[in-house]
Amino acid sequence: MGSLLPAHLSHLPAPSADAVAHCRRLGKLIADEIAAAGGWISFARFMELALHAPGLGYYSAGARKLGAAGDFVTAPELGPLFGRTLARQAAQVLRAGVADIIEIGAGSGRLARDLLAELATLDCLPQRYLILETSADLGERQRALLQRELPRLAARVTWLDTLPASFAALVIGNEVLDAMPVHLIQTRGDGIAELGVTASDGVFESDTRPATGAVLAAANGLKLAPGYTTEIHLAAHAFVRTLAASLAHGVALLLDYGFPAREYYHPQRSAGTLMCHYRHHAHEDPFCLVGLQDITAHVDFSAIADAALQSGLDLLGYASQAQFLINCGITDVLAATPAENVAAYLPLAAQAQKLTSPAEMGELFKVIAFGRHHHMPLAGFTSGNKQRLL
Ligand SMILES: C[S@@+](CC[C@H](N)C(=O)[O-])C[C@H]1O[C@@H](n2cnc3c(N)ncnc32)[C@H](O)[C@@H]1O
């Protein structure tokens, strides 16, 4: 399907012959859907197919995605410090009477491994650790990793196809909201246009139509000046509403990169936040390397909070990742390894720096927490809770 690496991205590593064939198969599937739809699909549908088309989408198919040998590194991929620190917040919620953990979008399975191992050390294991994962490939990788690296606890882990209709649990989702499809809009002098995708001679291109329905309503609510391109996160809002509808009792912790609406839709961010990640290179062209690269948008945490509050959840906290991890005791976890043990201490210190430094993940990444019938203040928000900014 067209050129895999256009001239402006010719510096990126060339994909293998197998990867090229895979990309062409997915490109054809998307082009066929565009043709069947009359020549245009929304960007959200394009992103959904590029990331999640069964057996072919970036997340659904077999390539290594996360970690040093993949395309991007998430907090659990840096090493165990993130999961061990998050376990302290999990332990507080479990001790308050919630039996299970549900992890949404568990990636390689490393966060599940680190959380469970630390919760065992804290003598606070959940009854069950449930994983809701849309990618069959990642589900297999998670199973294999847990069997290999944490066999004594692997039996506690079960995979779900959908959320139970009603549950009591601590829900954890790290970098899941940013993988959900977004609509793209552009404000113009004469109204709001939606950017969609056309296919011509094997090449995907962007094309606009007047925005309608839920996309238009959401875009109007943002009150943007003309000449602004940005994302509308209908899928993430629907996900939060679904989660809220079935969370009968417990806490949901969602961690991701993003901002409150005031910062997200700042006049200077007039090109939006859509980004692609391929072998540790970030760029802004979602139409190349289809199925071989991640496509992602930052999270509008104000809209996530609105969706949860409108669904009857309580907002329990909102803080930068650095503040949250410091509140949870990241420095104590680090200090438990003596600095004289250089081989063990230095990697942990490097992880702490990446996770909390404002120049790395500390400030761009945020943690938001919701609850139902959970009345104890969460340890992660004891200081620096910024929920009033949402
Ligand atoms: C960016 S990765 C993050 C993985 C992992 N949480 C981490 O931090 O390393 C996104 C994960 O969410 C999964 N995912 C995407 N959309 C999902 C959805 N609607 N429900 C459940 N999982 C989803 C992907 O398959 C993948 O496992």
PDBQT file of the ligand as one rigid body, heavy atoms in Angstrom, charges set to zero:
ROOT
HETATM    1  C1  LIG A 401       0.547   1.429  24.933  1.00  0.00    +0.000 C 
HETATM    2  S1  LIG A 401       0.169  -0.209  25.366  1.00  0.00    +0.000 S 
HETATM    3  C2  LIG A 401       0.454  -0.160  27.131  1.00  0.00    +0.000 C 
HETATM    4  C3  LIG A 401       0.730  -1.515  27.693  1.00  0.00    +0.000 C 
HETATM    5  C4  LIG A 401       1.014  -1.591  29.204  1.00  0.00    +0.000 C 
HETATM    6  N1  LIG A 401      -0.111  -1.143  29.981  1.00  0.00    +0.000 N 
HETATM    7  C5  LIG A 401       2.244  -0.824  29.564  1.00  0.00    +0.000 C 
HETATM    8  O1  LIG A 401       2.141   0.201  30.247  1.00  0.00    +0.000 OA
HETATM    9  O2  LIG A 401       3.326  -1.237  29.166  1.00  0.00    +0.000 OA
HETATM   10  C6  LIG A 401      -1.593  -0.269  25.236  1.00  0.00    +0.000 C 
HETATM   11  C7  LIG A 401      -2.204  -1.570  25.701  1.00  0.00    +0.000 C 
HETATM   12  O3  LIG A 401      -3.628  -1.436  25.748  1.00  0.00    +0.000 OA
HETATM   13  C8  LIG A 401      -4.244  -2.475  25.004  1.00  0.00    +0.000 C 
HETATM   14  N2  LIG A 401      -5.542  -1.926  24.579  1.00  0.00    +0.000 N 
HETATM   15  C9  LIG A 401      -5.773  -0.961  23.681  1.00  0.00    +0.000 A 
HETATM   16  N3  LIG A 401      -7.082  -0.661  23.638  1.00  0.00    +0.000 NA
HETATM   17  C10 LIG A 401      -7.683  -1.442  24.568  1.00  0.00    +0.000 A 
HETATM   18  C11 LIG A 401      -9.027  -1.607  25.023  1.00  0.00    +0.000 A 
HETATM   19  N4  LIG A 401     -10.023  -0.900  24.473  1.00  0.00    +0.000 N 
HETATM   20  N5  LIG A 401      -9.282  -2.498  25.997  1.00  0.00    +0.000 NA
HETATM   21  C12 LIG A 401      -8.275  -3.225  26.534  1.00  0.00    +0.000 A 
HETATM   22  N6  LIG A 401      -6.990  -3.121  26.146  1.00  0.00    +0.000 NA
HETATM   23  C13 LIG A 401      -6.699  -2.246  25.175  1.00  0.00    +0.000 A 
HETATM   24  C14 LIG A 401      -3.213  -2.809  23.950  1.00  0.00    +0.000 C 
HETATM   25  O4  LIG A 401      -3.396  -4.055  23.351  1.00  0.00    +0.000 OA
HETATM   26  C15 LIG A 401      -1.945  -2.747  24.813  1.00  0.00    +0.000 C 
HETATM   27  O5  LIG A 401      -1.815  -3.902  25.619  1.00  0.00    +0.000 OA
ENDROOT
TORSDOF 0
